[in-house]
Amino acid sequence: MSQATLILTDVSGALLTESVCTRFQFIKERYTPYTQLTAVFLTDSVPFGEPAAAEFRLDGKTLHFGLIDTIRTEEQNGHILLKLTSRGFTSLLCQNQMAAGTVTDVTLRSLMESYTVPHVSYEDGINATNYVWIKEGSTQWDAIVNYAYKYNQNHPYISGPNTVCVTVPADPVCHEISETALTARGSVRDYRTLLSEIHMPDISGDPDAYSLVNPVAAERNIARHKRISLDLQYAADPPACLEQKIRFSMRGFSAEYGEYRGFHGEELEDLIRFGASGAAKRIGKIVLTGTPEGLNTRVWIYHDGYCNLPQTAE
């Protein structure tokens, strides 16, 4: 296995570094606004204070930095195991509720600074202003999603450990995995979230004033209708509201993947090509699994409402 390191910080700022990893799994996904880590390390420290953060490095590079979800120690066969689950600090964006109402002159920066979330950064240069309508109970991440769609019809994602991005790299890194290096390759169709039609009333209350059919779902014999209340976020362009929700319902519904031993440092929205033929496509999901047998990386390419669209595929 490559060198995996866990650095725990407690509430006093004290550090504990563990470097004997028995297994881990790291997940990063295009529509999940945080990285996820489960890991088991051997330790000599029981207990370890009051842990407040977990940093996971692979061969010296920080892949994950986040909150502690659960941490425990367990004695087995004369060894002490430290077992950890953690989500990136950007997960807090999904838990900070904002005051309801319309907010004008909004930028990505102003949304990110609505609440101070430790160790979270955001893409530079996104200076366009807009308005965002905050529904009762909506979160900071919901507002960022709406801003991103109005800004460039994209869906935000996490780059690095905790950086919020709303644009894709113009000159992405391209990775190539040879046929001989691939240990598995496949494709997936997941229709569980596909909507066939969405309906929204107008200001007078007509329940079918606005509707949009998703032909992808209809072609697959899916009749899944959704009715939403009037979304003032898109008051000037109601059809855009329906389009955004249909596109999000298609997230990851069609995907291909390749797996290989080791890790080449892939990031979301990098390009990857499996084998010598075919075009390189943008990455939608990365799963690293470390076991006593070694390190495996599975990289997923999504073909959906946002990723690798026919007119923009690389």
ChimeraX commands (.cxc) that place a marker at each C-alpha (Angstrom):
marker #1 position 0.00,0.00,0.00 radius 0.5
marker #1 position 1.12,3.55,-0.59 radius 0.5
marker #1 position 1.99,5.48,2.56 radius 0.5
marker #1 position -1.25,6.53,4.25 radius 0.5
marker #1 position -1.07,8.96,7.16 radius 0.5
marker #1 position -3.75,10.14,9.56 radius 0.5
marker #1 position -3.28,13.36,11.52 radius 0.5
marker #1 position -5.76,14.02,14.30 radius 0.5
marker #1 position -6.09,17.42,15.97 radius 0.5
marker #1 position -7.77,17.71,19.37 radius 0.5
marker #1 position -9.58,20.72,20.80 radius 0.5
marker #1 position -6.38,21.99,22.42 radius 0.5
marker #1 position -4.51,21.92,19.10 radius 0.5
marker #1 position -2.43,18.87,20.00 radius 0.5
marker #1 position -1.63,16.52,17.13 radius 0.5
marker #1 position -1.51,12.77,16.86 radius 0.5
marker #1 position -0.02,11.23,13.74 radius 0.5
marker #1 position -0.67,7.61,12.81 radius 0.5
marker #1 position 1.08,5.96,9.90 radius 0.5
marker #1 position 0.24,2.27,10.15 radius 0.5
marker #1 position -2.95,1.93,8.14 radius 0.5
marker #1 position -4.66,-1.46,7.91 radius 0.5
marker #1 position -7.44,-0.34,5.55 radius 0.5
marker #1 position -9.22,2.74,4.28 radius 0.5
marker #1 position -11.75,3.96,1.74 radius 0.5
marker #1 position -11.85,7.48,0.35 radius 0.5
marker #1 position -14.76,8.68,-1.80 radius 0.5
marker #1 position -15.14,11.86,-3.81 radius 0.5
marker #1 position -18.20,12.36,-6.00 radius 0.5
marker #1 position -19.39,15.10,-8.35 radius 0.5
marker #1 position -22.74,15.75,-6.63 radius 0.5
marker #1 position -21.74,15.05,-3.03 radius 0.5
marker #1 position -20.51,18.32,-1.50 radius 0.5
marker #1 position -17.84,16.73,0.69 radius 0.5
marker #1 position -15.20,14.01,0.65 radius 0.5
marker #1 position -15.78,10.86,2.72 radius 0.5
marker #1 position -13.25,8.77,4.60 radius 0.5
marker #1 position -13.39,5.54,6.58 radius 0.5
marker #1 position -10.08,4.27,7.91 radius 0.5
marker #1 position -8.49,1.89,10.39 radius 0.5
marker #1 position -5.02,2.56,11.83 radius 0.5
marker #1 position -2.90,0.83,14.43 radius 0.5
marker #1 position -2.27,3.09,17.41 radius 0.5
marker #1 position -0.51,3.19,20.76 radius 0.5
marker #1 position -2.58,6.11,22.06 radius 0.5
marker #1 position -5.70,5.31,24.10 radius 0.5
marker #1 position -7.61,7.48,24.46 radius 0.5
marker #1 position -6.73,10.52,22.37 radius 0.5
marker #1 position -8.17,13.63,24.02 radius 0.5
marker #1 position -11.14,15.26,22.30 radius 0.5
marker #1 position -10.52,15.00,18.54 radius 0.5
marker #1 position -11.71,17.97,16.47 radius 0.5
marker #1 position -10.39,17.28,12.95 radius 0.5
marker #1 position -8.96,14.49,10.82 radius 0.5
marker #1 position -6.50,14.93,7.97 radius 0.5
marker #1 position -5.74,12.03,5.65 radius 0.5
marker #1 position -2.66,12.06,3.46 radius 0.5
marker #1 position -1.56,9.61,0.80 radius 0.5
marker #1 position 2.12,9.72,-0.09 radius 0.5
marker #1 position 2.29,13.17,1.49 radius 0.5
marker #1 position -0.66,14.70,-0.39 radius 0.5
marker #1 position -3.73,15.74,1.63 radius 0.5
marker #1 position -6.80,14.09,0.13 radius 0.5
marker #1 position -9.22,14.65,3.00 radius 0.5
marker #1 position -9.53,17.16,5.83 radius 0.5
marker #1 position -12.70,17.09,7.81 radius 0.5
marker #1 position -14.94,16.66,10.79 radius 0.5
marker #1 position -14.95,13.60,12.96 radius 0.5
marker #1 position -18.17,11.67,12.51 radius 0.5
marker #1 position -17.14,8.72,14.67 radius 0.5
marker #1 position -13.87,7.62,16.21 radius 0.5
marker #1 position -13.20,4.68,18.48 radius 0.5
marker #1 position -10.43,2.41,19.61 radius 0.5
marker #1 position -10.64,-1.34,19.89 radius 0.5
marker #1 position -8.20,-3.96,21.16 radius 0.5
marker #1 position -7.76,-7.02,18.96 radius 0.5
marker #1 position -5.14,-9.75,19.27 radius 0.5
marker #1 position -2.80,-7.56,21.26 radius 0.5
marker #1 position -3.17,-4.57,18.94 radius 0.5
marker #1 position -5.08,-1.33,19.39 radius 0.5
marker #1 position -7.08,-0.26,16.35 radius 0.5
marker #1 position -8.24,3.30,15.78 radius 0.5
marker #1 position -11.40,3.32,13.64 radius 0.5
marker #1 position -12.53,6.56,12.04 radius 0.5
marker #1 position -15.32,7.91,9.85 radius 0.5
marker #1 position -15.11,11.49,8.65 radius 0.5
marker #1 position -16.63,13.93,6.16 radius 0.5
marker #1 position -14.91,16.96,4.66 radius 0.5
marker #1 position -15.51,20.35,6.24 radius 0.5
marker #1 position -17.61,21.38,3.24 radius 0.5
marker #1 position -20.33,19.08,4.63 radius 0.5
marker #1 position -21.14,21.91,7.03 radius 0.5
marker #1 position -22.41,23.96,4.10 radius 0.5
marker #1 position -25.30,21.48,3.95 radius 0.5
marker #1 position -26.17,22.10,7.60 radius 0.5
marker #1 position -26.06,25.89,7.89 radius 0.5
marker #1 position -29.59,27.19,7.40 radius 0.5
marker #1 position -29.95,30.69,6.00 radius 0.5
marker #1 position -32.52,33.37,6.70 radius 0.5
marker #1 position -35.46,33.11,4.30 radius 0.5
marker #1 position -36.03,35.83,1.72 radius 0.5
marker #1 position -34.47,37.37,-1.36 radius 0.5
marker #1 position -30.80,38.32,-1.21 radius 0.5
marker #1 position -29.54,40.66,-3.92 radius 0.5
marker #1 position -26.07,41.46,-5.26 radius 0.5
marker #1 position -24.97,37.96,-4.43 radius 0.5
marker #1 position -21.57,36.55,-5.39 radius 0.5
marker #1 position -19.99,33.20,-4.62 radius 0.5
marker #1 position -17.87,35.01,-2.07 radius 0.5
marker #1 position -20.84,36.56,-0.27 radius 0.5
marker #1 position -22.59,33.19,-0.08 radius 0.5
marker #1 position -19.48,31.46,1.19 radius 0.5
marker #1 position -19.03,34.16,3.82 radius 0.5
marker #1 position -22.64,33.99,5.02 radius 0.5
marker #1 position -21.24,31.70,7.70 radius 0.5
marker #1 position -17.61,31.10,8.44 radius 0.5
marker #1 position -16.87,27.42,7.89 radius 0.5
marker #1 position -13.37,26.43,9.04 radius 0.5
marker #1 position -10.86,25.18,6.48 radius 0.5
marker #1 position -13.20,25.76,3.51 radius 0.5
marker #1 position -12.19,27.84,0.49 radius 0.5
marker #1 position -13.83,28.69,-2.83 radius 0.5
marker #1 position -13.00,29.32,-6.46 radius 0.5
marker #1 position -11.42,32.69,-7.24 radius 0.5
marker #1 position -12.67,35.10,-9.85 radius 0.5
marker #1 position -16.41,34.40,-9.65 radius 0.5
marker #1 position -17.49,38.03,-9.34 radius 0.5
marker #1 position -20.83,38.13,-11.16 radius 0.5
marker #1 position -23.73,39.31,-9.02 radius 0.5
marker #1 position -27.22,37.90,-8.99 radius 0.5
marker #1 position -30.11,37.44,-6.64 radius 0.5
marker #1 position -30.83,34.30,-4.67 radius 0.5
marker #1 position -34.16,33.46,-3.13 radius 0.5
marker #1 position -33.76,31.55,0.11 radius 0.5
marker #1 position -36.64,29.23,0.94 radius 0.5
marker #1 position -37.53,28.51,4.55 radius 0.5
marker #1 position -35.13,25.85,5.82 radius 0.5
marker #1 position -32.71,26.16,2.88 radius 0.5
marker #1 position -29.02,25.74,3.51 radius 0.5
marker #1 position -25.88,27.55,2.48 radius 0.5
marker #1 position -25.19,24.78,-0.05 radius 0.5
marker #1 position -28.69,25.14,-1.54 radius 0.5
marker #1 position -27.97,28.83,-2.15 radius 0.5
marker #1 position -24.62,28.00,-3.79 radius 0.5
marker #1 position -26.36,25.45,-6.05 radius 0.5
marker #1 position -28.90,28.05,-7.17 radius 0.5
marker #1 position -26.24,30.70,-7.68 radius 0.5
marker #1 position -24.12,28.32,-9.78 radius 0.5
marker #1 position -27.01,27.41,-12.04 radius 0.5
marker #1 position -27.91,31.03,-12.65 radius 0.5
marker #1 position -24.22,31.89,-13.15 radius 0.5
marker #1 position -23.35,29.26,-15.77 radius 0.5
marker #1 position -26.00,26.47,-15.71 radius 0.5
marker #1 position -23.56,24.24,-13.86 radius 0.5
marker #1 position -23.73,22.35,-10.58 radius 0.5
marker #1 position -21.05,23.12,-7.94 radius 0.5
marker #1 position -18.56,20.51,-6.79 radius 0.5
marker #1 position -15.61,20.09,-4.42 radius 0.5
marker #1 position -12.04,20.31,-5.62 radius 0.5
marker #1 position -9.11,19.36,-3.41 radius 0.5
marker #1 position -10.06,18.62,0.18 radius 0.5
marker #1 position -12.48,21.54,0.71 radius 0.5
marker #1 position -12.64,24.00,-2.20 radius 0.5
marker #1 position -16.05,24.89,-3.65 radius 0.5
marker #1 position -15.99,25.31,-7.44 radius 0.5
marker #1 position -18.70,26.39,-9.87 radius 0.5
marker #1 position -16.75,26.18,-13.14 radius 0.5
marker #1 position -14.86,23.28,-14.69 radius 0.5
marker #1 position -11.16,23.62,-15.55 radius 0.5
marker #1 position -10.61,25.04,-19.02 radius 0.5
marker #1 position -7.36,23.07,-19.40 radius 0.5
marker #1 position -7.85,19.96,-17.26 radius 0.5
marker #1 position -5.19,17.38,-16.46 radius 0.5
marker #1 position -5.59,14.26,-18.62 radius 0.5
marker #1 position -4.90,10.78,-17.23 radius 0.5
marker #1 position -4.54,7.67,-19.34 radius 0.5
marker #1 position -4.92,4.16,-17.94 radius 0.5
marker #1 position -3.63,1.51,-20.33 radius 0.5
marker #1 position -5.61,-1.63,-21.07 radius 0.5
marker #1 position -2.95,-3.74,-19.38 radius 0.5
marker #1 position -3.12,-1.61,-16.20 radius 0.5
marker #1 position -6.90,-1.95,-15.86 radius 0.5
marker #1 position -7.97,-4.59,-13.33 radius 0.5
marker #1 position -11.69,-3.99,-13.88 radius 0.5
marker #1 position -13.85,-2.06,-16.28 radius 0.5
marker #1 position -17.60,-1.72,-16.54 radius 0.5
marker #1 position -20.69,0.42,-16.90 radius 0.5
marker #1 position -23.67,1.26,-14.70 radius 0.5
marker #1 position -27.20,2.54,-15.27 radius 0.5
marker #1 position -28.93,3.93,-12.18 radius 0.5
marker #1 position -32.46,5.22,-12.77 radius 0.5
marker #1 position -33.55,5.59,-9.14 radius 0.5
marker #1 position -33.65,9.39,-9.12 radius 0.5
marker #1 position -34.83,10.05,-12.70 radius 0.5
marker #1 position -37.91,12.26,-12.90 radius 0.5
marker #1 position -40.22,11.81,-15.88 radius 0.5
marker #1 position -42.06,15.11,-15.46 radius 0.5
marker #1 position -42.03,18.05,-13.11 radius 0.5
marker #1 position -44.90,20.50,-12.50 radius 0.5
marker #1 position -44.92,23.97,-10.93 radius 0.5
marker #1 position -47.81,26.42,-10.41 radius 0.5
marker #1 position -47.78,30.05,-11.43 radius 0.5
marker #1 position -48.49,32.98,-9.15 radius 0.5
marker #1 position -52.25,32.53,-9.61 radius 0.5
marker #1 position -52.07,28.95,-8.37 radius 0.5
marker #1 position -52.64,27.03,-11.60 radius 0.5
marker #1 position -50.94,23.71,-10.66 radius 0.5
marker #1 position -49.88,22.88,-14.22 radius 0.5
marker #1 position -48.89,26.33,-15.41 radius 0.5
marker #1 position -45.34,25.10,-15.91 radius 0.5
marker #1 position -44.29,21.55,-16.67 radius 0.5
marker #1 position -41.34,19.79,-18.27 radius 0.5
marker #1 position -41.10,16.23,-19.58 radius 0.5
marker #1 position -37.84,14.30,-19.33 radius 0.5
marker #1 position -37.62,12.11,-22.44 radius 0.5
marker #1 position -34.76,10.09,-20.95 radius 0.5
marker #1 position -37.11,8.80,-18.25 radius 0.5
marker #1 position -40.04,8.28,-20.62 radius 0.5
marker #1 position -37.90,6.18,-22.95 radius 0.5
marker #1 position -37.10,3.92,-19.99 radius 0.5
marker #1 position -40.75,3.40,-18.98 radius 0.5
marker #1 position -40.39,5.60,-15.92 radius 0.5
marker #1 position -43.47,7.56,-14.86 radius 0.5
marker #1 position -42.25,9.56,-11.90 radius 0.5
marker #1 position -43.96,12.95,-11.56 radius 0.5
marker #1 position -42.95,15.61,-9.08 radius 0.5
marker #1 position -44.90,18.69,-8.05 radius 0.5
marker #1 position -43.12,21.64,-6.50 radius 0.5
marker #1 position -44.31,24.96,-5.14 radius 0.5
marker #1 position -43.64,28.15,-7.07 radius 0.5
marker #1 position -39.90,28.71,-6.90 radius 0.5
marker #1 position -39.22,32.45,-6.71 radius 0.5
marker #1 position -35.54,31.75,-7.35 radius 0.5
marker #1 position -36.51,31.56,-11.03 radius 0.5
marker #1 position -39.39,34.06,-11.05 radius 0.5
marker #1 position -37.98,35.71,-14.17 radius 0.5
marker #1 position -37.46,32.38,-15.94 radius 0.5
marker #1 position -39.69,29.60,-14.55 radius 0.5
marker #1 position -38.73,27.03,-17.22 radius 0.5
marker #1 position -35.12,27.23,-16.00 radius 0.5
marker #1 position -36.27,26.04,-12.57 radius 0.5
marker #1 position -37.79,22.91,-14.07 radius 0.5
marker #1 position -34.76,22.28,-16.25 radius 0.5
marker #1 position -32.41,22.55,-13.26 radius 0.5
marker #1 position -34.41,20.00,-11.28 radius 0.5
marker #1 position -34.73,17.56,-14.18 radius 0.5
marker #1 position -31.00,17.75,-14.84 radius 0.5
marker #1 position -30.19,17.14,-11.18 radius 0.5
marker #1 position -32.53,14.13,-11.10 radius 0.5
marker #1 position -30.35,12.59,-13.84 radius 0.5
marker #1 position -27.17,12.78,-11.78 radius 0.5
marker #1 position -24.92,9.81,-12.46 radius 0.5
marker #1 position -27.70,7.83,-14.16 radius 0.5
marker #1 position -25.32,6.62,-16.89 radius 0.5
marker #1 position -21.71,5.88,-16.02 radius 0.5
marker #1 position -18.66,3.88,-16.98 radius 0.5
marker #1 position -15.71,3.06,-14.76 radius 0.5
marker #1 position -12.22,1.68,-14.76 radius 0.5
marker #1 position -10.13,0.34,-11.89 radius 0.5
marker #1 position -6.38,-0.02,-11.52 radius 0.5
marker #1 position -3.77,-0.65,-8.83 radius 0.5
marker #1 position -2.21,2.43,-7.27 radius 0.5
marker #1 position -3.29,6.05,-7.55 radius 0.5
marker #1 position -2.42,8.65,-10.18 radius 0.5
marker #1 position -3.78,11.69,-8.34 radius 0.5
marker #1 position -7.06,12.09,-10.22 radius 0.5
marker #1 position -9.41,14.94,-9.34 radius 0.5
marker #1 position -13.05,15.60,-10.16 radius 0.5
marker #1 position -13.37,17.22,-13.60 radius 0.5
marker #1 position -9.92,16.01,-14.68 radius 0.5
marker #1 position -9.97,14.03,-17.91 radius 0.5
marker #1 position -9.39,10.29,-18.09 radius 0.5
marker #1 position -9.10,7.76,-20.90 radius 0.5
marker #1 position -9.33,4.01,-20.39 radius 0.5
marker #1 position -7.16,2.25,-22.95 radius 0.5
marker #1 position -5.75,3.71,-26.14 radius 0.5
marker #1 position -9.02,4.28,-27.99 radius 0.5
marker #1 position -11.86,6.70,-27.42 radius 0.5
marker #1 position -11.99,10.28,-26.22 radius 0.5
marker #1 position -10.91,11.34,-22.75 radius 0.5
marker #1 position -13.88,12.24,-20.53 radius 0.5
marker #1 position -14.30,14.26,-17.38 radius 0.5
marker #1 position -14.19,12.42,-14.05 radius 0.5
marker #1 position -17.37,12.21,-11.94 radius 0.5
marker #1 position -16.37,9.96,-9.06 radius 0.5
marker #1 position -13.20,8.62,-7.44 radius 0.5
marker #1 position -13.04,5.73,-4.97 radius 0.5
marker #1 position -9.72,4.76,-3.37 radius 0.5
marker #1 position -9.59,1.53,-1.38 radius 0.5
marker #1 position -6.54,0.52,0.63 radius 0.5
marker #1 position -6.19,-2.96,2.10 radius 0.5
marker #1 position -3.26,-5.16,3.17 radius 0.5
marker #1 position -3.23,-6.39,-0.45 radius 0.5
marker #1 position -2.58,-2.89,-1.79 radius 0.5
marker #1 position -4.21,0.26,-3.14 radius 0.5
marker #1 position -6.93,0.27,-5.79 radius 0.5
marker #1 position -8.48,3.26,-7.55 radius 0.5
marker #1 position -11.83,3.15,-9.31 radius 0.5
marker #1 position -12.63,6.18,-11.47 radius 0.5
marker #1 position -16.13,6.84,-12.77 radius 0.5
marker #1 position -17.14,8.82,-15.84 radius 0.5
marker #1 position -20.67,10.21,-15.71 radius 0.5
marker #1 position -22.87,10.90,-18.73 radius 0.5
marker #1 position -25.79,12.87,-17.34 radius 0.5
marker #1 position -27.38,16.31,-17.19 radius 0.5
marker #1 position -24.14,18.08,-16.26 radius 0.5
marker #1 position -21.21,15.79,-16.99 radius 0.5
marker #1 position -19.82,14.92,-20.43 radius 0.5
marker #1 position -22.74,16.37,-22.35 radius 0.5
marker #1 position -22.57,15.46,-26.07 radius 0.5
marker #1 position -21.97,19.05,-27.14 radius 0.5
marker #1 position -19.20,19.63,-24.56 radius 0.5
marker #1 position -17.55,16.22,-24.20 radius 0.5
marker #1 position -13.80,16.39,-24.52 radius 0.5
marker link #1:1,2 radius 0.2
marker link #1:2,3 radius 0.2
marker link #1:3,4 radius 0.2
marker link #1:4,5 radius 0.2
marker link #1:5,6 radius 0.2
marker link #1:6,7 radius 0.2
marker link #1:7,8 radius 0.2
marker link #1:8,9 radius 0.2
marker link #1:9,10 radius 0.2
marker link #1:10,11 radius 0.2
marker link #1:11,12 radius 0.2
marker link #1:12,13 radius 0.2
marker link #1:13,14 radius 0.2
marker link #1:14,15 radius 0.2
marker link #1:15,16 radius 0.2
marker link #1:16,17 radius 0.2
marker link #1:17,18 radius 0.2
marker link #1:18,19 radius 0.2
marker link #1:19,20 radius 0.2
marker link #1:20,21 radius 0.2
marker link #1:21,22 radius 0.2
marker link #1:22,23 radius 0.2
marker link #1:23,24 radius 0.2
marker link #1:24,25 radius 0.2
marker link #1:25,26 radius 0.2
marker link #1:26,27 radius 0.2
marker link #1:27,28 radius 0.2
marker link #1:28,29 radius 0.2
marker link #1:29,30 radius 0.2
marker link #1:30,31 radius 0.2
marker link #1:31,32 radius 0.2
marker link #1:32,33 radius 0.2
marker link #1:33,34 radius 0.2
marker link #1:34,35 radius 0.2
marker link #1:35,36 radius 0.2
marker link #1:36,37 radius 0.2
marker link #1:37,38 radius 0.2
marker link #1:38,39 radius 0.2
marker link #1:39,40 radius 0.2
marker link #1:40,41 radius 0.2
marker link #1:41,42 radius 0.2
marker link #1:42,43 radius 0.2
marker link #1:43,44 radius 0.2
marker link #1:44,45 radius 0.2
marker link #1:45,46 radius 0.2
marker link #1:46,47 radius 0.2
marker link #1:47,48 radius 0.2
marker link #1:48,49 radius 0.2
marker link #1:49,50 radius 0.2
marker link #1:50,51 radius 0.2
marker link #1:51,52 radius 0.2
marker link #1:52,53 radius 0.2
marker link #1:53,54 radius 0.2
marker link #1:54,55 radius 0.2
marker link #1:55,56 radius 0.2
marker link #1:56,57 radius 0.2
marker link #1:57,58 radius 0.2
marker link #1:58,59 radius 0.2
marker link #1:59,60 radius 0.2
marker link #1:60,61 radius 0.2
marker link #1:61,62 radius 0.2
marker link #1:62,63 radius 0.2
marker link #1:63,64 radius 0.2
marker link #1:64,65 radius 0.2
marker link #1:65,66 radius 0.2
marker link #1:66,67 radius 0.2
marker link #1:67,68 radius 0.2
marker link #1:68,69 radius 0.2
marker link #1:69,70 radius 0.2
marker link #1:70,71 radius 0.2
marker link #1:71,72 radius 0.2
marker link #1:72,73 radius 0.2
marker link #1:73,74 radius 0.2
marker link #1:74,75 radius 0.2
marker link #1:75,76 radius 0.2
marker link #1:76,77 radius 0.2
marker link #1:77,78 radius 0.2
marker link #1:78,79 radius 0.2
marker link #1:79,80 radius 0.2
marker link #1:80,81 radius 0.2
marker link #1:81,82 radius 0.2
marker link #1:82,83 radius 0.2
marker link #1:83,84 radius 0.2
marker link #1:84,85 radius 0.2
marker link #1:85,86 radius 0.2
marker link #1:86,87 radius 0.2
marker link #1:87,88 radius 0.2
marker link #1:88,89 radius 0.2
marker link #1:89,90 radius 0.2
marker link #1:90,91 radius 0.2
marker link #1:91,92 radius 0.2
marker link #1:92,93 radius 0.2
marker link #1:93,94 radius 0.2
marker link #1:94,95 radius 0.2
marker link #1:95,96 radius 0.2
marker link #1:96,97 radius 0.2
marker link #1:97,98 radius 0.2
marker link #1:98,99 radius 0.2
marker link #1:99,100 radius 0.2
marker link #1:100,101 radius 0.2
marker link #1:101,102 radius 0.2
marker link #1:102,103 radius 0.2
marker link #1:103,104 radius 0.2
marker link #1:104,105 radius 0.2
marker link #1:105,106 radius 0.2
marker link #1:106,107 radius 0.2
marker link #1:107,108 radius 0.2
marker link #1:108,109 radius 0.2
marker link #1:109,110 radius 0.2
marker link #1:110,111 radius 0.2
marker link #1:111,112 radius 0.2
marker link #1:112,113 radius 0.2
marker link #1:113,114 radius 0.2
marker link #1:114,115 radius 0.2
marker link #1:115,116 radius 0.2
marker link #1:116,117 radius 0.2
marker link #1:117,118 radius 0.2
marker link #1:118,119 radius 0.2
marker link #1:119,120 radius 0.2
marker link #1:120,121 radius 0.2
marker link #1:121,122 radius 0.2
marker link #1:122,123 radius 0.2
marker link #1:123,124 radius 0.2
marker link #1:124,125 radius 0.2
marker link #1:125,126 radius 0.2
marker link #1:126,127 radius 0.2
marker link #1:127,128 radius 0.2
marker link #1:128,129 radius 0.2
marker link #1:129,130 radius 0.2
marker link #1:130,131 radius 0.2
marker link #1:131,132 radius 0.2
marker link #1:132,133 radius 0.2
marker link #1:133,134 radius 0.2
marker link #1:134,135 radius 0.2
marker link #1:135,136 radius 0.2
marker link #1:136,137 radius 0.2
marker link #1:137,138 radius 0.2
marker link #1:138,139 radius 0.2
marker link #1:139,140 radius 0.2
marker link #1:140,141 radius 0.2
marker link #1:141,142 radius 0.2
marker link #1:142,143 radius 0.2
marker link #1:143,144 radius 0.2
marker link #1:144,145 radius 0.2
marker link #1:145,146 radius 0.2
marker link #1:146,147 radius 0.2
marker link #1:147,148 radius 0.2
marker link #1:148,149 radius 0.2
marker link #1:149,150 radius 0.2
marker link #1:150,151 radius 0.2
marker link #1:151,152 radius 0.2
marker link #1:152,153 radius 0.2
marker link #1:153,154 radius 0.2
marker link #1:154,155 radius 0.2
marker link #1:155,156 radius 0.2
marker link #1:156,157 radius 0.2
marker link #1:157,158 radius 0.2
marker link #1:158,159 radius 0.2
marker link #1:159,160 radius 0.2
marker link #1:160,161 radius 0.2
marker link #1:161,162 radius 0.2
marker link #1:162,163 radius 0.2
marker link #1:163,164 radius 0.2
marker link #1:164,165 radius 0.2
marker link #1:165,166 radius 0.2
marker link #1:166,167 radius 0.2
marker link #1:167,168 radius 0.2
marker link #1:168,169 radius 0.2
marker link #1:169,170 radius 0.2
marker link #1:170,171 radius 0.2
marker link #1:171,172 radius 0.2
marker link #1:172,173 radius 0.2
marker link #1:173,174 radius 0.2
marker link #1:174,175 radius 0.2
marker link #1:175,176 radius 0.2
marker link #1:176,177 radius 0.2
marker link #1:177,178 radius 0.2
marker link #1:178,179 radius 0.2
marker link #1:179,180 radius 0.2
marker link #1:180,181 radius 0.2
marker link #1:181,182 radius 0.2
marker link #1:182,183 radius 0.2
marker link #1:183,184 radius 0.2
marker link #1:184,185 radius 0.2
marker link #1:185,186 radius 0.2
marker link #1:186,187 radius 0.2
marker link #1:187,188 radius 0.2
marker link #1:188,189 radius 0.2
marker link #1:189,190 radius 0.2
marker link #1:190,191 radius 0.2
marker link #1:191,192 radius 0.2
marker link #1:192,193 radius 0.2
marker link #1:193,194 radius 0.2
marker link #1:194,195 radius 0.2
marker link #1:195,196 radius 0.2
marker link #1:196,197 radius 0.2
marker link #1:197,198 radius 0.2
marker link #1:198,199 radius 0.2
marker link #1:199,200 radius 0.2
marker link #1:200,201 radius 0.2
marker link #1:201,202 radius 0.2
marker link #1:202,203 radius 0.2
marker link #1:203,204 radius 0.2
marker link #1:204,205 radius 0.2
marker link #1:205,206 radius 0.2
marker link #1:206,207 radius 0.2
marker link #1:207,208 radius 0.2
marker link #1:208,209 radius 0.2
marker link #1:209,210 radius 0.2
marker link #1:210,211 radius 0.2
marker link #1:211,212 radius 0.2
marker link #1:212,213 radius 0.2
marker link #1:213,214 radius 0.2
marker link #1:214,215 radius 0.2
marker link #1:215,216 radius 0.2
marker link #1:216,217 radius 0.2
marker link #1:217,218 radius 0.2
marker link #1:218,219 radius 0.2
marker link #1:219,220 radius 0.2
marker link #1:220,221 radius 0.2
marker link #1:221,222 radius 0.2
marker link #1:222,223 radius 0.2
marker link #1:223,224 radius 0.2
marker link #1:224,225 radius 0.2
marker link #1:225,226 radius 0.2
marker link #1:226,227 radius 0.2
marker link #1:227,228 radius 0.2
marker link #1:228,229 radius 0.2
marker link #1:229,230 radius 0.2
marker link #1:230,231 radius 0.2
marker link #1:231,232 radius 0.2
marker link #1:232,233 radius 0.2
marker link #1:233,234 radius 0.2
marker link #1:234,235 radius 0.2
marker link #1:235,236 radius 0.2
marker link #1:236,237 radius 0.2
marker link #1:237,238 radius 0.2
marker link #1:238,239 radius 0.2
marker link #1:239,240 radius 0.2
marker link #1:240,241 radius 0.2
marker link #1:241,242 radius 0.2
marker link #1:242,243 radius 0.2
marker link #1:243,244 radius 0.2
marker link #1:244,245 radius 0.2
marker link #1:245,246 radius 0.2
marker link #1:246,247 radius 0.2
marker link #1:247,248 radius 0.2
marker link #1:248,249 radius 0.2
marker link #1:249,250 radius 0.2
marker link #1:250,251 radius 0.2
marker link #1:251,252 radius 0.2
marker link #1:252,253 radius 0.2
marker link #1:253,254 radius 0.2
marker link #1:254,255 radius 0.2
marker link #1:255,256 radius 0.2
marker link #1:256,257 radius 0.2
marker link #1:257,258 radius 0.2
marker link #1:258,259 radius 0.2
marker link #1:259,260 radius 0.2
marker link #1:260,261 radius 0.2
marker link #1:261,262 radius 0.2
marker link #1:262,263 radius 0.2
marker link #1:263,264 radius 0.2
marker link #1:264,265 radius 0.2
marker link #1:265,266 radius 0.2
marker link #1:266,267 radius 0.2
marker link #1:267,268 radius 0.2
marker link #1:268,269 radius 0.2
marker link #1:269,270 radius 0.2
marker link #1:270,271 radius 0.2
marker link #1:271,272 radius 0.2
marker link #1:272,273 radius 0.2
marker link #1:273,274 radius 0.2
marker link #1:274,275 radius 0.2
marker link #1:275,276 radius 0.2
marker link #1:276,277 radius 0.2
marker link #1:277,278 radius 0.2
marker link #1:278,279 radius 0.2
marker link #1:279,280 radius 0.2
marker link #1:280,281 radius 0.2
marker link #1:281,282 radius 0.2
marker link #1:282,283 radius 0.2
marker link #1:283,284 radius 0.2
marker link #1:284,285 radius 0.2
marker link #1:285,286 radius 0.2
marker link #1:286,287 radius 0.2
marker link #1:287,288 radius 0.2
marker link #1:288,289 radius 0.2
marker link #1:289,290 radius 0.2
marker link #1:290,291 radius 0.2
marker link #1:291,292 radius 0.2
marker link #1:292,293 radius 0.2
marker link #1:293,294 radius 0.2
marker link #1:294,295 radius 0.2
marker link #1:295,296 radius 0.2
marker link #1:296,297 radius 0.2
marker link #1:297,298 radius 0.2
marker link #1:298,299 radius 0.2
marker link #1:299,300 radius 0.2
marker link #1:300,301 radius 0.2
marker link #1:301,302 radius 0.2
marker link #1:302,303 radius 0.2
marker link #1:303,304 radius 0.2
marker link #1:304,305 radius 0.2
marker link #1:305,306 radius 0.2
marker link #1:306,307 radius 0.2
marker link #1:307,308 radius 0.2
marker link #1:308,309 radius 0.2
marker link #1:309,310 radius 0.2
marker link #1:310,311 radius 0.2
marker link #1:311,312 radius 0.2
marker link #1:312,313 radius 0.2
marker link #1:313,314 radius 0.2
view
